[in-house]
Amino acid sequence: MIRIDIDICKRCGRCARVCPSAVYTQEKGEVPVVRKAKNCIQCGHCVDVCEAFAIQHSDFPAENIHRVQKENIPSASSLMELMKSRRSNRTITPAPIPSEALSDIIEAAYVAPTAENSRKVKVTLLQGEDIQAVEDATMKFFLRLANILMSPMVRPLTKLFLRDLYNEAAELYRFERKWREGKRPCTCNGTALLAFSTPKGYDFGWQDCNLAYQNASLMAEAHGISQIYMGLVQTALKFIGRKKTERLLHLPKNHKLYALMALGMPAFYYPNYSDKPKK
Ligand SMILES: Cc1cc2nc3c(=O)[nH]c(=O)nc-3n(C[C@H](O)[C@H](O)[C@H](O)COP(=O)(O)O)c2cc1C
């Protein structure tokens, strides 16, 4: 249900101007008219642009509409400082992440923009044994691969044709030693993992999930919590397969993983940030 309270509407017509789905029409100087409520994509632009709170929208009850507190919005320079000082801090300790911070990080993910406001992204939180299972699956996948590529028969070919993989083998065996000591090198010892997924077949999964990821990442940084993109794990999961990934990460049924974040409390913070070298 969408209604306009004609007693308080200022007839500015901004709701009609900002609506991306042409729900409203307006004759100059008149109260806008709700023409195609069924077109509404629940983006909330109309209720948020209305100075007078004149729009009654069943998806946006009055208590869910907030006046923007301009003084709470970070300045461009503080936002830039946050983005420049954000690091993938891998010194994660076993200390628990405060639950309010974790809630903020997940909420930040869900407020990111999505294609056509479809909001299909699901953020799944993994902790404890579930992270160990992801670590073990990743490590075992790469060890199997390395054992093939570095076997005496194949090794010369690997050296010749897969130089990068050949060079990375030493790093992998270093990871293996750590893993056998009970550490979790692939998941950077994260105490929480956030899996970003959308239904299989949805066209904007990559985009929506990674926008959600970046929101969550900056919120984590603002809370002083380490966050690291789990590219290595995602590479392994791609080979392990979608169904198994779905089970391992407890994704909703028929969801596809597009981004994975490790989180945890760092041992220390970086006192500096440096300008990125030119590429
Ligand atoms: C797509 C992607 C995948 C990544 N995968 C990993 C990973 O598997 N393990 C890891 O420790 N860091 C990973 N990183 C973190 C990068 O190494 C890191 O962002 C980069 O070195 C820059 O450092 P900074 O994030 O501290 O600025 C990944 C980053 C991105 C964007």
The ligand as a Tripos MOL2 file, in Angstrom:
@<TRIPOS>MOLECULE
LIG
   31    33     1     0     0
SMALL
NO_CHARGES

@<TRIPOS>ATOM
      1 C1         40.2010  -11.0050   -4.6040 C.3       1 LIG1
      2 C2         41.1840  -11.0160   -3.4640 C.ar      1 LIG1
      3 C3         41.6480  -12.2370   -2.9810 C.ar      1 LIG1
      4 C4         42.5200  -12.2630   -1.8940 C.ar      1 LIG1
      5 N1         42.8890  -13.4750   -1.3570 N.ar      1 LIG1
      6 C5         43.6610  -13.5160   -0.2470 C.ar      1 LIG1
      7 C6         43.9730  -14.7640    0.3970 C.ar      1 LIG1
      8 O1         43.5370  -15.8270   -0.0100 O.2       1 LIG1
      9 N2         44.7550  -14.7450    1.4930 N.ar      1 LIG1
     10 C7         45.2520  -13.5830    1.9980 C.ar      1 LIG1
     11 O2         45.9720  -13.6360    2.9920 O.2       1 LIG1
     12 N3         44.9690  -12.3810    1.4220 N.ar      1 LIG1
     13 C8         44.1780  -12.3210    0.3360 C.ar      1 LIG1
     14 N4         43.8380  -11.1090   -0.2320 N.ar      1 LIG1
     15 C9         44.3540   -9.8630    0.3480 C.3       1 LIG1
     16 C10        45.3680   -9.1920   -0.5610 C.3       1 LIG1
     17 O3         46.5570   -9.9140   -0.5500 O.3       1 LIG1
     18 C11        45.5440   -7.7630   -0.0530 C.3       1 LIG1
     19 O4         44.3090   -7.0820   -0.1680 O.3       1 LIG1
     20 C12        46.5840   -7.0050   -0.8180 C.3       1 LIG1
     21 O5         47.8580   -7.5720   -0.6120 O.3       1 LIG1
     22 C13        46.6490   -5.5390   -0.3660 C.3       1 LIG1
     23 O6         46.8530   -5.4520    1.0290 O.3       1 LIG1
     24 P1         45.8120   -4.6960    1.9600 P.3       1 LIG1
     25 O7         44.4790   -5.3810    1.8360 O.co2     1 LIG1
     26 O8         46.3850   -4.7900    3.3230 O.co2     1 LIG1
     27 O9         45.7170   -3.2790    1.4770 O.co2     1 LIG1
     28 C14        42.9570  -11.0440   -1.3170 C.ar      1 LIG1
     29 C15        42.4860   -9.8390   -1.8090 C.ar      1 LIG1
     30 C16        41.5960   -9.8170   -2.8520 C.ar      1 LIG1
     31 C17        41.0520   -8.4910   -3.3320 C.3       1 LIG1
@<TRIPOS>BOND
     1     1     2 1
     2     2     3 ar
     3     2    30 ar
     4     3     4 ar
     5     4     5 ar
     6     4    28 ar
     7     5     6 ar
     8     6     7 ar
     9     6    13 1
    10     7     8 2
    11     7     9 ar
    12     9    10 ar
    13    10    11 2
    14    10    12 ar
    15    12    13 ar
    16    13    14 ar
    17    14    15 1
    18    14    28 ar
    19    15    16 1
    20    16    17 1
    21    16    18 1
    22    18    19 1
    23    18    20 1
    24    20    21 1
    25    20    22 1
    26    22    23 1
    27    23    24 1
    28    24    25 2
    29    24    26 1
    30    24    27 1
    31    28    29 ar
    32    29    30 ar
    33    30    31 1
@<TRIPOS>SUBSTRUCTURE
     1 LIG1         1 GROUP 0 **** ****
